[in-house]
Amino acid sequence: MTAFAATTAIAFPSAPSLPGHLVVRAAVEDRPSPGPDFLTDFVRQSALISRIQDVLADLGIYAGPADGEMTPATERSIRIYQSQVNLAVTGRATRDLLDHLETVGRANKLVGRLAETRDRNQETARQVLLTSQIADRLRSDGDSQSANPLRDPSACFAKPTPDCLLDESFESAKAVADTKFRDWALGDVAVARAATGSTDAVYRTIRLIEDPRLVVASLRDAAVEWARLGKTAEAREAISGMPDPMHAAAILAAIAVAQTAHGDSEGIGMTLGELLIVANAGKKPVETVVLLAGLAFDLHKNGAEVAGDDVLRVAVDTTHDAALEPRDRDRAIGEVAAVYAKLGQTETARTLMSGIADPTLRRPALMALAERSMEVGEAPATLQDATDVEDSRYRVVALSYVAIAQVRAGDLNAARQSVDKARTDIDLIDPRFTYARAFAVSRVATALAEMRGYQDAASAADEIEDDSLRAQTLWHLASVQARDGNAASSETRKLARRAIDDITSDIDRSWTLSRLALNSASRGEDELATATFGAALAVAQEIGNSFARATALANLAKTLVQLEASGP
């Protein structure tokens, strides 16, 4: 009996029946028993991601812009590459991935192998989809593949709804000439439609996608959205179309979290048992650990602490898998340690982290410890953790988190010292990493704002070279000033709007405004959120490029769903 199977027998009820191709894999491939939002923004747009996008584009795997943003299209491309060259399929943009791409990705022999593997993967995906429970839904029903040239979206832009924005996004996507770009755009539309709760419209969109691998990826992401909304039947139905057990496991994880939110304790146990069997069939222990660690955190957030602890223990057990190479094991342990840190179990996190040889692989846990300190206002023990972060790009961020924690703990002098150290370390960042430096400066500015050093914060923000990031930082500073009744708030908001105007790309400007709308809504600034969303929509309305227009409108539809849920 494997560790997964044993855990299932002890902690969870028996799992229900699995889709046919997953049952076979679970039976025949059983392996031996094994012995912060800000940081997310940084990863989205870092120079590292941009370089990865460039190489993936050269290999014909990625069709989007090299904009440094960790978009769903970028993540899907990374997963495809990792799968094709037998790396752990995490979908993450890392230094190791870039080294691999630049070392072997340029070789002509590998390019040929990738093409062959791509063809095989397309055929595998096609066969699974054709024999799945959703095959009929994916067959064309006379759908028009051409955009309607007579459509008039003016009424939608005058009074937008998620559905009408997605209808226009869908028509724009159909107008994209390049097949790869059209497939990416249609995938974005499909996932956004799922976020509105739609089912038929999702399938109507997906069946226009030509690449079966992107059909699978879009269907997986749509199923996760369905699960989040409590549409469990629709999410489960999509599992039958997943050729990779880890895709199925991701959907099951989303279902388990939704069941937790809806108080379905019996259903949670059944789903977790099923998930462990399916993940075991995937035989990808690092990816499994990442999935389980994230799931454990989500279960805890939703009040299912016991189930979350059980899942986290399975993740720890999986790090002892005999098939893991030492570096992969350390990477997996680092991910688990990071979740323990986020949950406030800091000593457990440090104990796990102490066994990791490579300091770069301790980074997720160290950053999580720093972010946790910011959330709860406890800084003394975490100051050393932040100092231990070996890369100055991340160390500045960690020190900024610690400074905020020190402010909240009432130790303003210590916060100043941490900010001074962070400012010094900014100069150590490699000049090639222009966005990394800009992000680091933005975190220092945020810490200064929390210290009520408004003028210093504004001066720091003025040094940020990335227009979008400068706008977001100034927007945050204006909100802090408004909260404190500082009269300079309106002037800071004007500076933020000027930074927005400086953004040269329409799609980036629309994206930035949509993020700021959500930021304002989260602070209860409902009128400002509504006005900012309107500005984002006005920018998207004028976009002429079909691909950019489709993706911008799909993003705005999802943003509007979130704004409506928050009640502005």
C-alpha positions as CSV (number, residue, x, y, z in Angstrom):
1,M,0.0,0.0,0.0
2,T,1.4,3.4,-0.9
3,A,1.6,6.4,1.4
4,F,-1.3,7.9,-0.5
5,A,-3.4,4.8,-0.2
6,A,-2.6,4.4,3.5
7,T,-3.5,8.0,4.2
8,T,-6.7,7.6,2.3
9,A,-7.7,4.5,4.3
10,I,-7.0,6.2,7.6
11,A,-8.1,9.8,7.2
12,F,-10.7,9.8,4.5
13,P,-13.7,7.8,3.4
14,S,-13.4,5.5,0.4
15,A,-13.2,7.4,-2.9
16,P,-15.9,7.1,-5.5
17,S,-15.4,5.7,-9.0
18,L,-12.9,7.4,-11.2
19,P,-13.1,8.2,-14.9
20,G,-12.0,5.1,-16.9
21,H,-8.5,6.2,-18.1
22,L,-7.6,7.5,-14.6
23,V,-8.8,4.2,-13.0
24,V,-6.4,2.3,-15.2
25,R,-3.5,4.6,-14.4
26,A,-4.2,4.5,-10.7
27,A,-4.1,0.7,-10.8
28,V,-1.1,0.0,-13.0
29,E,1.2,2.9,-12.1
30,D,1.1,2.6,-8.3
31,R,4.5,3.5,-7.1
32,P,6.4,2.1,-4.1
33,S,5.9,3.5,-0.7
34,P,8.0,6.6,-0.1
35,G,10.6,6.4,2.8
36,P,2.1,37.9,-0.9
37,D,-0.3,39.6,-3.3
38,F,2.7,41.9,-3.8
39,L,5.1,39.1,-4.3
40,T,2.7,37.6,-6.9
41,D,2.7,40.9,-8.8
42,F,6.5,40.7,-8.8
43,V,6.6,37.2,-10.2
44,R,4.0,38.2,-12.8
45,Q,6.1,40.9,-14.5
46,S,9.7,40.2,-13.6
47,A,12.4,40.2,-16.2
48,L,12.9,36.5,-15.5
49,I,9.4,35.8,-16.9
50,S,10.0,37.9,-19.9
51,R,13.1,36.0,-20.8
52,I,11.3,32.7,-20.3
53,Q,8.5,33.9,-22.6
54,D,11.1,34.8,-25.3
55,V,12.6,31.3,-25.3
56,L,9.3,29.6,-25.2
57,A,8.1,31.7,-28.1
58,D,11.3,30.7,-30.1
59,L,10.3,27.0,-29.4
60,G,6.8,27.6,-30.8
61,I,5.2,26.8,-27.4
62,Y,4.2,30.4,-26.4
63,A,2.3,32.7,-28.7
64,G,1.8,35.7,-26.4
65,P,3.8,38.9,-25.8
66,A,7.1,38.8,-23.8
67,D,5.6,41.3,-21.3
68,G,7.0,39.8,-18.1
69,E,3.5,39.0,-16.8
70,M,2.7,35.6,-15.3
71,T,-0.5,35.2,-17.3
72,P,-2.5,32.0,-17.7
73,A,-1.1,31.7,-21.2
74,T,2.5,31.9,-19.8
75,E,1.7,29.3,-17.1
76,R,0.2,26.9,-19.7
77,S,3.2,27.3,-21.9
78,I,5.6,26.5,-19.1
79,R,3.6,23.4,-18.1
80,I,3.7,22.2,-21.7
81,Y,7.5,22.7,-21.9
82,Q,8.1,21.0,-18.6
83,S,5.9,18.1,-19.6
84,Q,7.7,17.7,-22.9
85,V,11.2,17.6,-21.5
86,N,10.3,15.5,-18.4
87,L,10.7,18.2,-15.8
88,A,8.4,18.5,-12.8
89,V,5.3,20.1,-14.2
90,T,4.7,23.1,-11.8
91,G,3.9,25.9,-14.2
92,R,6.2,28.1,-12.3
93,A,8.8,30.6,-13.7
94,T,12.0,29.9,-11.9
95,R,15.7,30.5,-12.5
96,D,16.2,26.8,-12.9
97,L,13.6,26.7,-15.7
98,L,15.3,29.6,-17.5
99,D,18.7,27.9,-17.2
100,H,17.2,24.7,-18.7
101,L,15.6,26.6,-21.5
102,E,18.8,28.6,-22.4
103,T,21.0,25.5,-22.0
104,V,19.1,22.9,-24.0
105,G,16.2,24.9,-25.4
106,R,18.4,26.3,-28.2
107,A,19.6,23.0,-29.4
108,N,18.2,22.0,-32.8
109,K,17.9,18.4,-31.7
110,L,15.7,19.4,-28.8
111,V,13.5,21.6,-31.0
112,G,12.9,18.5,-33.2
113,R,12.1,16.4,-30.1
114,L,9.7,19.1,-28.9
115,A,7.9,19.1,-32.2
116,E,7.5,15.3,-32.1
117,T,6.4,15.4,-28.5
118,R,4.0,18.2,-29.2
119,D,2.4,16.1,-31.9
120,R,2.1,13.1,-29.6
121,N,0.6,15.2,-26.8
122,Q,-1.9,16.7,-29.2
123,E,-3.0,13.3,-30.3
124,T,-3.2,12.0,-26.8
125,A,-5.3,15.0,-25.7
126,R,-7.5,14.6,-28.8
127,Q,-8.2,10.9,-28.1
128,V,-9.0,11.5,-24.4
129,L,-11.4,14.3,-25.3
130,L,-13.1,12.2,-28.1
131,T,-13.8,9.3,-25.6
132,S,-14.7,11.5,-22.6
133,Q,-18.1,12.1,-21.1
134,I,-18.0,15.6,-22.6
135,A,-17.3,14.5,-26.2
136,D,-20.7,15.6,-27.4
137,R,-20.4,19.0,-25.8
138,L,-17.1,19.5,-27.7
139,R,-18.5,18.6,-31.2
140,S,-19.3,21.6,-33.4
141,D,-23.0,22.4,-33.6
142,G,-22.7,24.7,-36.6
143,D,-21.0,27.4,-34.6
144,S,-19.8,30.3,-36.7
145,Q,-16.0,30.6,-36.6
146,S,-16.1,34.1,-38.1
147,A,-16.6,37.3,-36.2
148,N,-19.9,39.2,-36.8
149,P,-18.9,42.3,-38.7
150,L,-22.2,44.0,-38.1
151,R,-22.2,43.7,-34.4
152,D,-22.6,46.9,-32.4
153,P,-21.2,46.7,-28.8
154,S,-22.0,50.4,-28.0
155,A,-24.9,49.4,-25.7
156,C,-22.7,47.1,-23.8
157,F,-20.0,49.7,-23.3
158,A,-22.7,52.2,-22.1
159,K,-24.1,49.7,-19.6
160,P,-21.6,46.8,-19.2
161,T,-22.4,43.4,-17.8
162,P,-20.0,40.4,-17.7
163,D,-22.0,38.6,-20.3
164,C,-22.1,41.3,-22.9
165,L,-18.4,42.1,-22.4
166,L,-17.7,38.4,-22.9
167,D,-19.8,38.3,-26.1
168,E,-17.7,41.1,-27.5
169,S,-14.5,39.5,-26.3
170,F,-15.6,36.3,-28.0
171,E,-16.3,38.1,-31.3
172,S,-12.9,39.8,-31.1
173,A,-11.2,36.5,-30.5
174,K,-12.8,35.0,-33.5
175,A,-11.4,37.9,-35.6
176,V,-7.7,37.0,-34.6
177,A,-6.0,35.8,-37.8
178,D,-3.2,33.7,-36.3
179,T,-4.5,30.3,-35.1
180,K,-2.2,30.2,-32.0
181,F,-3.2,33.6,-30.9
182,R,-6.8,32.9,-31.6
183,D,-6.7,29.7,-29.5
184,W,-5.1,31.6,-26.6
185,A,-7.7,34.3,-26.7
186,L,-10.6,31.9,-26.9
187,G,-9.1,30.1,-23.9
188,D,-9.2,33.3,-21.9
189,V,-12.8,33.9,-22.9
190,A,-13.8,30.4,-21.9
191,V,-12.3,30.7,-18.4
192,A,-13.9,34.1,-17.9
193,R,-17.3,32.7,-19.0
194,A,-16.9,30.0,-16.4
195,A,-16.3,32.6,-13.7
196,T,-19.8,34.0,-14.5
197,G,-21.2,30.5,-13.8
198,S,-22.0,29.8,-17.5
199,T,-21.7,26.2,-18.8
200,D,-23.1,26.1,-22.3
201,A,-21.3,29.3,-23.4
202,V,-18.0,27.9,-22.1
203,Y,-18.3,24.8,-24.3
204,R,-19.5,26.9,-27.2
205,T,-16.2,28.9,-26.9
206,I,-13.9,25.9,-26.2
207,R,-15.0,23.9,-29.2
208,L,-13.6,26.6,-31.5
209,I,-10.1,26.1,-30.1
210,E,-8.1,24.0,-32.6
211,D,-5.2,22.8,-30.5
212,P,-6.5,20.0,-28.3
213,R,-3.9,20.7,-25.6
214,L,-5.3,24.2,-25.2
215,V,-8.8,22.7,-25.1
216,V,-7.7,20.6,-22.1
217,A,-5.9,23.5,-20.4
218,S,-8.9,25.8,-20.9
219,L,-11.4,23.2,-19.7
220,R,-9.3,22.5,-16.6
221,D,-9.2,26.2,-15.7
222,A,-12.9,26.5,-16.4
223,A,-13.6,23.5,-14.2
224,V,-11.7,25.2,-11.3
225,E,-13.9,28.2,-11.7
226,W,-17.0,26.1,-11.7
227,A,-15.8,24.3,-8.6
228,R,-15.2,27.7,-6.9
229,L,-18.8,28.6,-7.6
230,G,-20.1,25.4,-6.2
231,K,-21.0,23.9,-9.6
232,T,-19.5,20.5,-8.6
233,A,-21.3,18.4,-11.2
234,E,-20.0,20.5,-14.1
235,A,-16.4,20.5,-12.6
236,R,-16.5,16.7,-12.2
237,E,-17.8,16.2,-15.7
238,A,-14.8,18.0,-17.0
239,I,-12.4,15.6,-15.3
240,S,-13.2,12.9,-17.9
241,G,-11.5,15.1,-20.5
242,M,-8.2,15.4,-18.6
243,P,-5.4,13.2,-20.1
244,D,-3.0,14.2,-17.3
245,P,-4.0,13.0,-13.7
246,M,-2.5,16.1,-12.3
247,H,-5.0,18.2,-14.2
248,A,-7.8,16.1,-12.7
249,A,-6.2,16.5,-9.3
250,A,-6.2,20.3,-9.6
251,I,-10.0,20.2,-10.3
252,L,-10.6,17.9,-7.4
253,A,-8.6,20.2,-5.1
254,A,-10.8,23.1,-6.2
255,I,-13.9,21.0,-5.5
256,A,-12.7,20.1,-2.0
257,V,-12.2,23.8,-1.2
258,A,-15.7,24.7,-2.4
259,Q,-17.1,21.8,-0.4
260,T,-15.4,23.3,2.7
261,A,-16.9,26.7,2.0
262,H,-20.3,25.1,1.7
263,G,-20.0,23.0,4.9
264,D,-20.1,19.6,3.1
265,S,-17.8,17.7,5.5
266,E,-18.7,14.3,4.1
267,G,-18.1,15.4,0.6
268,I,-14.7,16.8,1.5
269,G,-13.5,13.4,2.7
270,M,-14.7,11.6,-0.4
271,T,-13.1,14.2,-2.7
272,L,-9.7,14.2,-0.8
273,G,-9.6,10.4,-1.0
274,E,-10.2,10.6,-4.7
275,L,-7.7,13.3,-5.2
276,L,-4.9,11.3,-3.5
277,I,-5.5,8.3,-5.7
278,V,-5.5,10.4,-8.9
279,A,-2.4,12.3,-7.9
280,N,-0.6,9.0,-7.1
281,A,-1.4,7.9,-10.6
282,G,0.4,11.0,-12.0
283,K,3.8,9.9,-10.5
284,K,4.9,13.5,-10.3
285,P,5.8,13.9,-6.6
286,V,7.1,17.6,-6.7
287,E,4.0,18.7,-8.6
288,T,1.9,16.7,-6.1
289,V,3.6,18.3,-3.1
290,V,3.0,21.8,-4.5
291,L,-0.7,21.0,-5.2
292,L,-1.3,19.4,-1.7
293,A,0.5,22.3,0.1
294,G,-1.6,24.9,-1.6
295,L,-4.8,22.9,-1.0
296,A,-3.9,22.5,2.7
297,F,-3.6,26.3,3.0
298,D,-6.9,26.8,1.3
299,L,-8.6,24.3,3.5
300,H,-7.3,26.1,6.6
301,K,-8.5,29.4,5.3
302,N,-12.0,28.0,4.9
303,G,-12.1,26.6,8.5
304,A,-11.3,22.9,7.7
305,E,-8.1,22.8,9.8
306,V,-8.2,19.0,10.5
307,A,-8.5,18.1,6.8
308,G,-5.9,20.8,6.0
309,D,-3.4,19.3,8.6
310,D,-4.0,15.8,7.2
311,V,-3.3,16.9,3.6
312,L,-0.2,18.8,4.8
313,R,1.1,15.6,6.4
314,V,0.7,13.7,3.2
315,A,2.6,16.5,1.4
316,V,5.5,16.1,3.9
317,D,5.4,12.3,3.5
318,T,5.6,12.7,-0.3
319,T,8.9,14.7,0.0
320,H,10.4,11.4,1.1
321,D,9.6,9.7,-2.1
322,A,12.5,7.5,-3.2
323,A,12.1,8.7,-6.8
324,L,12.9,12.3,-5.9
325,E,16.3,13.7,-6.7
326,P,17.9,15.6,-3.8
327,R,17.3,19.0,-5.4
328,D,13.7,18.2,-6.2
329,R,13.2,17.0,-2.6
330,D,14.6,20.3,-1.2
331,R,12.3,22.2,-3.6
332,A,9.3,20.3,-2.4
333,I,10.3,20.7,1.3
334,G,10.6,24.5,0.7
335,E,7.1,24.6,-0.6
336,V,5.7,22.8,2.4
337,A,7.7,24.9,4.8
338,A,6.3,28.0,3.1
339,V,2.7,26.9,3.8
340,Y,3.5,26.1,7.5
341,A,4.9,29.7,7.7
342,K,1.7,31.1,6.2
343,L,-0.3,29.2,8.7
344,G,1.7,30.7,11.6
345,Q,3.4,27.4,12.4
346,T,6.8,29.2,12.1
347,E,8.9,26.8,14.1
348,T,7.8,23.9,12.0
349,A,8.6,25.9,8.9
350,R,12.1,26.7,10.2
351,T,12.7,23.1,11.2
352,L,11.9,21.9,7.7
353,M,13.8,24.7,6.1
354,S,17.0,23.9,8.1
355,G,17.3,20.6,6.2
356,I,17.5,22.3,2.8
357,A,21.0,22.5,1.5
358,D,20.6,25.1,-1.3
359,P,19.8,28.5,0.1
360,T,17.9,29.5,-3.0
361,L,15.4,26.7,-2.3
362,R,14.7,28.2,1.2
363,R,13.4,31.4,-0.4
364,P,9.7,30.5,-0.6
365,A,9.7,29.7,3.2
366,L,11.8,32.8,4.1
367,M,9.5,35.0,2.1
368,A,6.4,33.4,3.6
369,L,7.8,34.0,7.1
370,A,8.4,37.7,6.3
371,E,4.9,38.1,4.8
372,R,3.4,36.3,7.9
373,S,5.2,38.7,10.2
374,M,3.6,41.7,8.3
375,E,0.2,40.2,8.6
376,V,0.3,39.6,12.4
377,G,2.8,42.4,13.4
378,E,5.4,40.1,14.9
379,A,8.9,41.0,13.6
380,P,11.9,40.1,15.8
381,A,12.4,36.5,14.8
382,T,11.6,37.2,11.2
383,L,14.2,40.0,10.8
384,Q,17.0,37.3,10.6
385,D,14.9,35.3,8.2
386,A,14.6,38.3,5.9
387,T,18.4,39.0,6.2
388,D,19.0,35.4,5.3
389,V,17.3,35.7,1.9
390,E,20.4,35.4,-0.4
391,D,19.0,37.3,-3.5
392,S,18.9,41.1,-3.1
393,R,15.7,41.2,-5.3
394,Y,13.8,39.2,-2.7
395,R,15.7,40.4,0.4
396,V,14.5,44.0,-0.2
397,V,10.9,42.7,-0.4
398,A,11.3,40.6,2.8
399,L,12.9,43.5,4.7
400,S,10.0,45.7,3.6
401,Y,7.5,43.2,5.0
402,V,9.4,43.1,8.3
403,A,9.4,46.9,8.5
404,I,5.6,46.9,8.2
405,A,5.4,44.3,10.9
406,Q,7.6,46.4,13.1
407,V,5.4,49.4,12.6
408,R,2.3,47.4,13.5
409,A,4.2,46.2,16.6
410,G,4.8,49.8,17.6
411,D,8.6,49.7,17.0
412,L,9.1,52.6,14.6
413,N,12.9,52.9,15.2
414,A,13.4,49.2,14.2
415,A,11.2,49.8,11.1
416,R,13.4,52.7,10.0
417,Q,16.5,50.5,10.4
418,S,14.9,47.7,8.3
419,V,13.9,50.2,5.6
420,D,17.4,51.7,5.6
421,K,18.8,48.2,5.1
422,A,16.3,47.5,2.3
423,R,17.3,50.8,0.5
424,T,20.9,49.8,0.7
425,D,20.2,46.4,-0.8
426,I,18.3,48.0,-3.7
427,D,21.7,49.1,-5.1
428,L,22.8,45.4,-5.1
429,I,20.2,44.3,-7.6
430,D,21.6,43.4,-11.0
431,P,20.9,46.3,-13.4
432,R,19.5,43.9,-16.0
433,F,16.6,43.2,-13.7
434,T,14.9,46.6,-14.2
435,Y,11.4,45.4,-13.2
436,A,12.9,43.6,-10.1
437,R,14.5,46.9,-9.0
438,A,11.2,48.8,-9.6
439,F,9.3,46.3,-7.6
440,A,11.8,46.4,-4.8
441,V,11.5,50.2,-4.7
442,S,7.7,49.9,-4.6
443,R,7.8,47.7,-1.5
444,V,10.1,50.2,0.2
445,A,7.6,53.0,-0.7
446,T,4.8,50.9,0.7
447,A,6.6,50.4,4.0
448,L,7.3,54.1,4.2
449,A,3.6,54.8,3.7
450,E,2.8,52.5,6.6
451,M,5.3,54.4,8.7
452,R,3.4,57.6,7.8
453,G,6.4,58.9,6.0
454,Y,4.2,60.2,3.2
455,Q,6.8,62.5,1.5
456,D,9.5,59.8,1.6
457,A,7.1,57.3,0.2
458,A,6.1,59.6,-2.7
459,S,9.8,60.3,-3.4
460,A,10.5,56.6,-3.5
461,A,7.5,56.0,-5.8
462,D,8.8,58.7,-8.1
463,E,12.0,56.5,-8.6
464,I,10.0,53.5,-9.9
465,E,10.7,53.2,-13.6
466,D,7.8,50.9,-14.5
467,D,4.8,53.1,-15.2
468,S,2.2,50.5,-14.1
469,L,3.9,49.7,-10.9
470,R,4.5,53.4,-10.1
471,A,0.8,54.0,-10.6
472,Q,-0.2,51.1,-8.3
473,T,2.2,52.2,-5.6
474,L,1.0,55.8,-5.7
475,W,-2.6,54.6,-5.7
476,H,-1.9,52.6,-2.6
477,L,-0.2,55.6,-1.0
478,A,-3.2,57.9,-1.8
479,S,-5.6,55.4,-0.1
480,V,-3.4,55.2,3.0
481,Q,-3.3,59.0,3.1
482,A,-7.1,59.2,2.7
483,R,-7.6,56.6,5.5
484,D,-5.5,58.8,7.8
485,G,-7.2,62.1,6.7
486,N,-4.1,63.4,5.1
487,A,-4.9,66.4,2.8
488,A,-2.2,65.3,0.3
489,S,-4.3,62.3,-0.8
490,S,-5.9,64.0,-3.7
491,E,-2.6,65.2,-5.1
492,T,-1.1,61.7,-4.8
493,R,-4.1,60.3,-6.7
494,K,-3.4,62.8,-9.5
495,L,0.2,61.6,-9.7
496,A,-1.1,58.0,-9.9
497,R,-3.4,59.0,-12.8
498,R,-0.4,60.6,-14.6
499,A,1.5,57.4,-14.2
500,I,-1.4,55.5,-15.7
501,D,-1.4,57.9,-18.7
502,D,2.3,57.2,-19.2
503,I,1.6,53.5,-19.9
504,T,2.1,53.1,-23.6
505,S,0.3,49.8,-24.1
506,D,-3.5,50.0,-24.1
507,I,-3.9,46.5,-22.8
508,D,-1.4,47.2,-20.0
509,R,-3.3,50.4,-19.1
510,S,-6.6,48.6,-19.0
511,W,-5.2,45.8,-16.9
512,T,-3.6,48.3,-14.5
513,L,-6.9,50.2,-14.1
514,S,-8.8,47.0,-13.5
515,R,-6.4,46.0,-10.7
516,L,-6.7,49.5,-9.2
517,A,-10.5,49.1,-9.3
518,L,-10.3,45.9,-7.3
519,N,-7.9,47.5,-4.9
520,S,-10.2,50.4,-4.3
521,A,-13.2,48.0,-3.8
522,S,-11.3,46.0,-1.3
523,R,-10.8,49.2,0.8
524,G,-14.5,50.1,0.6
525,E,-13.9,52.9,-1.8
526,D,-16.9,51.9,-3.9
527,E,-17.4,55.1,-6.0
528,L,-13.7,55.2,-6.8
529,A,-13.7,51.5,-7.8
530,T,-16.7,52.0,-10.1
531,A,-15.1,55.1,-11.8
532,T,-11.8,53.3,-12.2
533,F,-13.4,50.3,-13.8
534,G,-15.2,52.7,-16.2
535,A,-11.8,54.2,-17.1
536,A,-10.4,50.7,-17.8
537,L,-13.4,49.9,-20.0
538,A,-13.0,53.1,-22.0
539,V,-9.4,52.1,-22.7
540,A,-10.4,48.6,-23.8
541,Q,-13.1,50.0,-26.0
542,E,-10.6,51.8,-28.2
543,I,-8.2,48.8,-28.6
544,G,-8.1,47.9,-32.3
545,N,-5.9,44.7,-32.2
546,S,-8.3,41.8,-32.0
547,F,-6.2,39.7,-29.7
548,A,-5.5,42.5,-27.3
549,R,-9.1,43.6,-27.3
550,A,-10.3,40.0,-26.7
551,T,-8.0,39.4,-23.7
552,A,-8.6,42.9,-22.2
553,L,-12.4,42.5,-22.3
554,A,-12.2,39.0,-20.9
555,N,-10.1,40.4,-18.0
556,L,-12.6,43.2,-17.5
557,A,-15.5,40.7,-17.4
558,K,-13.9,38.8,-14.6
559,T,-13.1,42.1,-12.9
560,L,-16.7,43.1,-13.1
561,V,-17.8,39.8,-11.6
562,Q,-15.5,40.4,-8.6
563,L,-16.7,44.0,-8.2
564,E,-20.3,43.0,-8.3
565,A,-19.6,40.3,-5.6
566,S,-17.9,43.0,-3.4
567,G,-20.9,45.3,-3.9
568,P,-19.6,48.7,-5.2
